[in-house]
Amino acid sequence: MSKEKPDDETLQKWHDDPNNWKWGMFYFNREDKRIFPPKRNESMGYTINFANPLSILICVGLALLILTIWFI
């Protein structure tokens, strides 16, 4: 796998591929190393690339932080 950043055309191709969207709303692409790619409707912000292990750690950490604050 190349360590170069993918060009805009490749990023757009990945984003538009329905196979990279599980249940139409969860982005899952092992080739895309971004943690926060744009949502399907790009004007709505960003989502999480659930194929990136770092993004899962960030989600779990954020959930633990919220629960800790909630129960203190």
N, C-alpha and C positions, 0 to 999 in steps of 0.2 A: 504494500500500500504506500502511496506517495505521501510524503510529509508536507507537501505544498498545500496551500489553502485552495480549495476548489473555486473555480471561476463563478461569476454570477449566473451564467447559463446553467451550469451544473446544479447550483443551489436552487434555482427556479424549477428545474426539472424534478429534483427530489421533492420540492414543496408541492408541485402539482400532481405528483404520482399518488393515486388513491391507495396504492398498496402500502404507502408509508403512513397512512392514517388508520389506526385501529378504531373500529366502531365509528368512524367518521370524525373523531375529535381528539384522539390521543396520537401524537406524533411519535413514530418508532422507526428510526433509520440508523442502522449500525454504521453505515458509511459516513454519515454526517456527524462530525465531532463537536458541533455546537451544542451547548447546554440549553440555550434558550433561542430556538428558531422562531420565526414569526408564526402567528396562528394562521389557520386557513384563510380567514378574512384578515389580511395583513394590517388593516387599519385598526383592528381590535387589540393590538399589542403582541405579546409573546406567549409561547407555551413552553413546555418542557419536552426535551427529547428523551423519552423513556428508555431508549436503547443505550444511552450514555450512563455508565455506572455512577459518575460523579453527580449527575442530576438526581439520581435516586437518593444518594447520600444527602444532598441539599434538601430534598423534600422531607426526608425522615428527620433531619436536624431541625428544620423549620417546624415540623409538627411537634417534635419534642419540646422545642422552645415555647411554642404556643400553649401546650398542655402544662408545662411547668409554670408559666405565668398565670394561667387560668386557675390552677389549684394552689397557688401561694396565697 
